[in-house]
């Protein structure tokens, strides 16, 4: 099942994306740093480069994906945001775009600066899974993402 990593050009995002490529299935990445694209593509990842605050780009990149991995750190770092005025608004834009793209599973890396969504939207059927990152190494977080992504879909349980 296809999966997209939003913030794949963060250190933990790179580890997650690399770990996901070791399993079967399509891996996509959304990055804003153009120099991050070639290394990801060398793993066979489909890379979308754009402004992280542009919901239409996020939605287009996530179209057809079953899972989305959201790394809030990418909304809070130095990146330019042309379409939103704050990191929190950027994250809200991501959630809206991912719901519009009809993802089924949201894997959220916790971040003390923004609350994990209970449900991305009231009419959504998105399953939300939160990973507590704390001081865990990126490789350990990546392993947990791969495990959660591989779980059976709710219809198969």
N, C-alpha and C positions, 0 to 999 in steps of 0.2 A: 504494500500500500504506500502511495507517495506520502512523503513528509516534507515539511518546509521548516527551516530554522530562521527565525527573525532575529537578527543580530549575530549572524554567523561570523562576522569579522571582529568579534570580541574574543579574548583568550579562551573563555569557556565555550563560546560558540564554535570556535575552530575545533576544539576537542570533541564536542558533540557531533559536529558535522562529519569529522573523520571517523568517529565510532559508528555512526549510522551507515556509512558507506560499506562497512564490513558485513552488513546483513543484506539480504535480498531486498530489492525494491528501489524505487526512485527516490533520490534525495535532492531537494532544492534548497537554495540558500538565498536570503535577501540581505544584501550588504549595501552600505553607502560608500565604503572605501574601495575605489576602483582597483587599487593594487592588491586587494584581497581576492579578487575574482580568479586570476590565473592559477594560483595554488589550489583553490577549491575545485576548479574545472579539471585540474590534473587528476583528481580523485574520481572524476566522473559525475560531479555534482552539477546540476543545472543552476546557474547563478543569475539572479536578477540584481542589477545595480540601480539604485535610485535614492531619492530622498526618503528617509525613514518616516517622515511625517505625512507622506502622500498615501492616503488610504487606498486610492484607486490602483496604485502600483502594487501595494501589498496584496490587495484582493486579486489582481490579475496573476501575480506570481503564485498565490496559494490556490487558485482555481483547480479543482480536481484532487486536491490533497486530502487524505484522511486525517492526518495529524499535523499540528503546528506546534513547534517548540518556540516559546516566547522568552527572550532574555531581556528583561527590563533595563539592565545596565546600558544597553544600546540607546535607550531613550534619555539617559541621564549624563552621558559623556559629552565630549566636545563637538559632536556632530551638528551640522547645520540643520535647522528645521524650518522650512519655508512655509509650511501649511498649518502649523500649530504654534501656540505661544508658550507652551510649557511641556516638560517631560510627561507629566500626568496626562495631559491632553493627547500627547503622542501615543501613549499606551492605550488610551481609550479609543483612538483612531484605529490602532492595530486590531483591537478586539472587535470593533464594528466591521472592519474589512474582512477579518477571518470568518465572522458569522455570515457575511454576505457571500463569501467564497464557499460556504457550506462545508467547512471542516467539521469533523465529527469528534475529534479529540484534541483538547488543548493541554499541552504539557507546559506548565508555568514554573519558571525558576523563581523562587521567592526572593524578594528584595524589600528591605525595610522602608524604602522610600515610597512604595506603592503597594496597596493591598492586592492580593490575588483575588480574581473574580470568583464569586460563588457560581455564577452563570453569566456568560458574556451578554446575554440579552434575555428578556422575559419570554420571548417566543422561541428561544433557541433550544436545540436538542444536543448541544455540545457537552461532552463529558469533560470535566475539568479535573486535572491531576496536578498537584503542587509538589514540587521537589524542594525540600529544605536544603539550602546550599551551605549556610554557615561558613565554616572554615574548611570545608571539604575540598580536596584537590579536584581539579577540572576533570581528570580521568575518571574519578569515582562518580562525579555528577553525570558524565557522559554515559557511563555504564548503566546508571539508573534510568536515564532518558531512553536508551535502547531497550531496556527491559519493559518500560511502560509503553513504548511505541509498539512493541511486539504483542502486547496483550490482545486477546480476542476482542472483536468488536462487540458492543452490547447485545446485538442480535444473535451472536454466536455463543453467548454464555448460557 
